[in-house]
């Protein structure tokens, strides 16, 4: 068999190459030491190795990956469209012509679906999903992964059991700043567990749940959640979003971010007090600046820009949109370095500029300081006020910048014209894995 393939492939592919090498033997001393027969054996061996690798890759593409995705696809079970709206997504917006109103209706419907999933407390007879995070990263990173937990719960149509304690690095608990995420269900034998691995997709561990729902389980006890090619979405919903929003992916993801970070009543009072202290007027157009310093200087040196660079972009925005040329020009500044806000207030003054921000006399340089109660409540407020901006200037290498951008996408159909990134483009990044910015109709 080996001789047959050797002769066949040699005549079709390798023989011309050997002839070329033979011509080169006289010019290169290294090849002169090798006989034609030895070169033939080397090339034949190389050819079979490459052929084997091609067959293996083909097998993975045709058999293994579809089978793995197929296992998860069997348990994709989006919640039903709220009955008060109609039987399908298209029924929800029937007779509505305004694109923004259509998106508002869709957003309310998704929120209602999530509320139904979250309202469940007795889940002894149904599957549940236990999910949180296993890396004590910063708040933006934490919120992205916990919103992904909610997204997986929605996609699978099963209640979320939010693990709010594991790897939550802050001294204050989740409930101090945000409402309860997920249902009131308890972990039981029918619970699927999610783990995160650096540089990989989230993994679903079925465990004992397979014994209760064997038809849903794969041959293996764990599989990767289907984010390899993008994010699953109800097909009827995707068709409507595409016609009414310039970036359907960001709008869809923004709905889950928005639901995840509903501020607790205590935090709402803190934010309201800060808004009164800054005398923020509801209809005043505000440009939000997220100016990163401290660890970002070392993580991504290209992300460092002087305050003047941010303010120049803010000025250009006000110059372009004359109808928003309010006097004074209002800017909200969020920074992990308290001196940035101080400098802005002394350098950019009335009557041209009005600088807003949370006054602090502390810069949180080390991790314990960033995990303090004061730091947590500060960044929670910054995220809220930045998300109320008409235009955002920040670096998309930052989780907080991407988070606020996603929140803006949930509000504005022209979201891409409302951001100026200081360092690169948007990516949906989870534990070091960039999820393709693609919505997969399912």
C-alpha positions in Angstrom: 0.0 0.0 0.0 2.8 2.4 0.9 4.6 1.6 -2.4 1.4 2.2 -4.3 0.8 5.6 -2.8 4.4 6.5 -3.0 4.6 5.8 -6.7 1.2 7.5 -7.4 1.8 10.7 -5.4 5.4 10.9 -6.5 4.4 11.0 -10.1 1.6 13.5 -9.5 3.1 16.0 -7.0 6.6 15.1 -5.7 8.4 14.1 -8.8 8.5 17.7 -10.3 9.7 19.0 -6.9 12.5 16.3 -6.8 13.6 17.3 -10.2 13.9 20.9 -9.1 15.9 19.9 -6.0 18.2 17.7 -8.2 19.0 20.8 -10.2 19.9 22.7 -7.1 22.2 20.0 -5.7 25.1 21.3 -7.6 24.7 24.8 -6.2 24.1 24.0 -2.5 26.6 21.9 -0.7 24.2 20.7 1.9 21.9 19.1 -0.7 25.0 17.5 -2.4 25.4 15.1 0.5 22.0 13.7 0.0 21.3 11.2 -2.7 18.2 11.4 -4.9 16.8 8.3 -3.1 17.2 9.9 0.3 15.5 13.1 -0.9 12.7 11.0 -2.3 12.1 9.4 1.1 12.1 12.7 2.9 9.6 14.3 0.6 7.3 11.2 0.6 7.3 11.2 4.5 6.6 14.9 4.6 3.8 14.5 2.1 2.1 11.8 4.2 2.4 13.9 7.4 0.8 16.8 5.7 -1.9 14.6 4.2 -2.7 13.1 7.6 -3.0 16.6 9.2 -5.4 17.7 6.4 -7.6 14.6 7.0 -7.6 15.3 10.7 -8.6 18.9 10.3 -11.3 17.9 7.9 -12.6 15.4 10.4 -12.7 18.0 13.1 -14.6 20.5 10.9 -17.1 18.0 9.4 -17.7 15.7 12.4 -16.4 16.8 15.8 -17.3 20.5 15.9 -20.8 20.1 14.4 -21.5 17.3 16.8 -20.3 19.4 19.8 -22.4 22.3 18.7 -25.3 20.0 18.0 -25.4 18.9 21.6 -25.8 22.4 22.8 -28.2 23.3 20.0 -30.6 20.6 21.3 -30.9 22.5 24.6 -31.2 26.0 23.1 -34.7 26.9 24.1 -35.3 30.7 24.0 -38.2 31.8 26.3 -41.5 32.3 24.6 -42.5 35.7 23.3 -44.6 37.4 26.1 -48.2 36.4 25.4 -49.5 40.0 26.0 -47.6 41.1 22.8 -48.6 38.3 20.4 -47.3 34.9 19.2 -44.2 36.0 17.4 -41.6 38.8 17.4 -43.1 40.3 14.3 -46.5 40.6 16.1 -44.8 42.8 18.7 -44.0 45.6 16.2 -46.9 45.1 13.8 -48.3 48.6 12.8 -45.3 50.4 14.4 -43.3 52.5 11.9 -40.9 54.4 14.2 -37.6 52.4 14.4 -36.8 53.6 17.9 -40.3 52.6 19.1 -39.8 49.2 17.6 -36.5 48.7 19.5 -38.1 49.9 22.7 -40.9 47.3 22.3 -38.4 44.6 21.7 -36.3 45.7 24.6 -39.3 45.6 27.0 -40.2 42.1 25.7 -36.7 40.7 26.4 -36.8 42.4 29.8 -40.1 40.7 30.6 -38.8 37.3 29.5 -35.8 37.8 31.8 -38.1 38.8 34.6 -40.1 35.6 34.2 -37.0 33.5 34.3 -35.7 35.4 37.3 -39.0 35.2 39.2 -38.8 31.4 39.6 -38.0 30.1 43.1 -39.0 26.5 43.0 -36.9 24.7 40.4 -36.8 21.2 41.8 -38.3 19.7 38.6 -36.5 21.7 36.0 -32.9 22.4 34.8 -31.1 25.4 36.2 -27.8 27.1 35.4 -25.3 28.0 38.1 -22.9 30.6 36.9 -20.7 33.5 38.2 -17.0 34.0 37.6 -13.8 32.4 38.8 -11.4 35.3 38.3 -11.2 38.2 40.8 -10.8 40.8 38.0 -12.1 44.4 38.0 -15.7 45.5 37.9 -16.0 45.9 34.1 -14.6 42.3 33.7 -16.9 41.0 36.4 -20.0 42.5 34.9 -19.2 41.2 31.4 -18.9 37.7 32.6 -22.0 37.8 34.8 -24.0 39.3 32.0 -22.8 36.4 29.8 -24.2 34.1 32.5 -27.6 35.8 32.0 -27.3 35.5 28.3 -26.6 31.7 28.6 -29.6 31.3 30.9 -31.8 33.1 28.4 -30.5 31.1 25.4 -31.1 27.8 27.2 -34.4 29.0 28.6 -33.6 27.9 32.1 -33.4 29.9 35.4 -30.0 31.4 36.4 -28.6 30.7 39.8 -26.1 33.6 40.1 -23.0 32.7 42.1 -22.4 36.3 43.4 -19.7 35.3 46.0 -17.1 33.2 44.2 -14.3 35.5 42.8 -16.2 38.7 43.7 -13.2 40.7 44.8 -14.9 43.7 46.5 -15.4 44.1 50.2 -19.1 45.0 49.6 -21.4 42.2 48.4 -23.1 42.3 45.0 -26.5 43.2 46.6 -25.0 46.3 48.0 -24.8 48.0 44.6 -27.0 45.9 42.3 -30.3 44.1 42.5 -30.3 40.3 42.7 -29.3 38.7 39.4 -31.1 35.5 38.4 -33.7 33.4 40.1 -34.2 32.4 43.7 -33.6 28.8 42.9 -31.1 26.6 44.8 -28.5 24.3 43.4 -29.8 20.7 43.1 -29.2 17.5 41.1 -30.7 19.2 38.0 -28.2 22.1 37.9 -25.8 22.7 35.1 -22.6 24.4 36.2 -20.6 26.9 34.2 -16.8 27.4 34.5 -14.5 29.9 32.8 -11.0 29.0 31.6 -8.5 31.6 30.5 -8.5 31.9 26.7 -11.3 29.4 26.3 -15.1 29.5 26.0 -17.3 28.9 29.0 -17.8 25.2 29.7 -21.2 23.7 30.7 -20.8 20.8 33.2 -23.9 18.6 33.2 -22.9 16.3 36.0 -26.0 14.7 37.7 -28.4 16.7 35.5 -27.8 14.1 32.8 -29.5 11.4 34.8 -32.7 13.5 34.9 -32.6 14.8 31.3 -30.6 12.1 29.4 -32.0 13.2 26.0 -30.5 16.6 26.4 -27.0 15.6 27.4 -24.0 15.0 25.2 -21.9 11.9 25.3 -19.4 13.9 27.3 -20.2 15.3 30.8 -19.1 18.8 29.7 -19.2 20.8 26.5 -18.2 24.4 25.5 -21.1 26.8 25.2 -21.7 27.8 21.6 -19.8 31.1 21.4 -17.2 29.8 18.9 -19.0 31.4 15.9 -20.9 34.1 17.7 -23.9 34.6 19.9 -27.2 32.7 19.4 -30.4 34.8 19.0 -34.0 34.1 18.1 -34.3 34.3 14.3 -37.4 36.4 14.2 -35.9 38.9 16.6 -32.7 39.3 14.6 -34.6 40.1 11.4 -36.3 43.0 13.0 -33.2 44.4 14.8 -31.2 44.3 11.5 -33.8 46.7 9.9 -33.8 49.1 12.8 -30.4 49.3 14.4 -26.9 49.8 12.8 -25.3 47.3 15.1 -27.6 44.5 16.1 -24.9 42.6 18.0 -24.3 45.6 20.4 -28.0 46.3 20.8 -28.7 42.6 21.7 -25.8 42.4 24.1 -26.7 45.7 25.6 -30.1 44.3 26.8 -28.4 41.8 29.0 -25.8 44.3 30.3 -28.7 46.6 31.2 -30.6 43.9 33.0 -27.5 42.7 34.9 -26.6 46.1 36.4 -29.9 47.3 37.7 -28.8 49.4 40.7 -30.0 48.5 44.1 -32.3 50.9 45.9 -29.5 51.9 48.2 -27.2 52.6 45.2 -30.0 54.6 43.5 -30.2 56.9 46.5 -26.4 57.4 46.3 -26.5 58.2 42.6 -29.5 60.6 43.0 -27.5 62.4 45.8 -24.5 62.7 43.5 -26.6 64.0 40.6 -28.1 66.7 42.9 -24.6 67.6 44.1 -23.4 68.1 40.5 -26.6 69.8 39.5 -27.1 67.7 36.5 -29.9 68.9 34.3 -31.8 66.1 32.6 -31.9 67.4 29.0 -28.4 69.0 29.0 -26.2 67.2 26.4 -23.2 65.7 28.2 -20.0 64.2 26.7 -18.6 61.4 28.8 -14.8 61.0 29.1 -13.3 57.8 30.6 -9.7 58.6 31.3 -7.7 55.6 32.4 -4.4 55.9 34.3 -2.8 53.8 37.0 -2.5 50.1 35.8 -3.7 50.9 32.3 -0.4 52.8 31.7 1.5 49.5 32.1 -1.2 47.2 30.6 -1.5 49.2 27.3 0.9 52.1 27.0 -0.8 53.2 23.7 -3.9 53.8 25.8 -2.4 56.8 27.6 -3.4 60.2 26.3 -3.2 63.6 27.8 -6.4 65.2 29.1 -6.2 67.8 26.3 -6.6 65.0 23.7 -9.9 64.0 25.2 -11.2 67.6 25.5 -10.3 68.3 21.9 -12.5 65.5 20.8 -15.3 66.7 23.0 -15.0 70.2 21.6 -15.1 68.8 18.0 -18.3 67.0 18.9 -20.0 70.2 20.2 -18.7 72.1 17.1 -20.2 69.5 14.8 -23.6 69.2 16.4 -24.7 72.8 16.5 -28.1 72.0 18.0 -26.3 70.6 21.0 -24.0 73.6 21.3 -25.2 74.3 24.8 -23.6 77.0 26.8 -21.6 76.0 28.7 -20.4 72.7 27.1 -20.9 70.0 29.7 -18.4 67.1 30.2 -18.5 64.3 32.7 -15.1 62.9 33.5 -14.5 59.5 35.1 -10.9 58.5 35.9 -9.0 56.3 38.3 -6.7 59.2 38.9 -8.3 62.0 41.0 -5.9 64.6 39.7 -7.4 64.3 36.2 -10.7 65.8 37.3 -8.9 68.4 39.4 -6.8 69.5 36.4 -9.9 69.6 34.1 -11.7 71.9 36.6 -8.9 74.4 36.7 -8.0 74.3 32.9 -11.5 74.2 31.4 -13.7 76.7 33.1 -17.0 78.7 32.7 -18.4 80.2 30.7 -17.2 77.8 27.9 -16.9 74.5 29.8 -18.7 72.9 32.7 -16.8 70.0 34.2 -18.7 67.3 36.1 -17.4 64.3 38.0 -17.2 62.6 41.4 -14.9 64.6 43.5 -12.3 62.5 45.2 -9.0 63.1 46.9 -7.8 59.5 46.4 -6.2 57.6 43.6 -6.6 53.8 43.9 -3.2 52.5 42.9 -3.1 49.0 44.3 -5.7 46.2 44.1 -6.9 46.2 47.8 -7.7 49.9 47.4 -9.6 49.3 44.1 -11.6 46.5 45.9 -12.7 48.9 48.7 -16.3 49.9 49.3 -15.5 53.5 48.3 -13.9 52.4 45.0 -16.7 50.1 44.1 -19.4 52.7 44.6 -17.4 55.3 42.7 -17.0 53.1 39.6 -20.7 52.0 39.7 -21.7 55.7 39.7 -19.2 56.4 36.9 -20.7 53.7 34.7 -24.2 55.1 35.3 -23.3 58.7 34.5 -21.2 57.8 31.5 -24.1 55.7 30.1 -26.3 58.8 30.2 -23.9 60.7 27.9 -24.8 61.7 24.3 -21.2 61.0 23.2 -18.4 58.9 24.7 -14.6 59.3 24.5 -12.7 56.3 26.0 -10.4 53.5 25.2 -12.0 50.3 24.0 -9.2 48.2 25.5 -11.0 49.0 28.8 -13.8 46.7 30.0 -15.6 49.8 31.4 -15.4 51.6 28.1 -16.9 48.6 26.2 -19.6 48.1 28.9 -20.7 51.7 28.6 -20.6 51.5 24.8 -22.9 48.4 25.0 -25.3 50.4 27.2 -25.4 53.2 24.7 -26.1 50.7 22.0 -29.2 49.7 23.9 -30.4 53.3 23.7 -29.3 54.6 20.4 -29.6 53.1 16.9 -26.7 55.2 15.7 -24.4 54.1 18.4 -21.2 53.9 16.3 -21.3 57.7 15.7 -21.5 58.3 19.5 -18.1 56.9 20.4 -14.5 57.9 19.8 -12.1 55.2 20.9 -8.6 56.3 22.0 -7.1 52.8 21.4 -8.5 50.3 19.0 -11.8 48.8 18.0 -14.6 46.9 19.9 -14.3 43.2 20.7 -16.5 41.0 22.9 -13.8 39.5 25.1 -14.5 36.9 27.8 -11.5 35.5 29.8 -9.1 36.3 27.0 -11.2 34.8 24.3 -12.6 37.2 21.6 -16.1 36.0 20.8 -16.9 36.8 17.1 -19.2 39.8 16.8 -21.8 37.8 15.0 -25.4 36.9 15.9 -26.4 33.4 15.0 -30.2 32.9 14.3 -31.4 29.8 16.1 
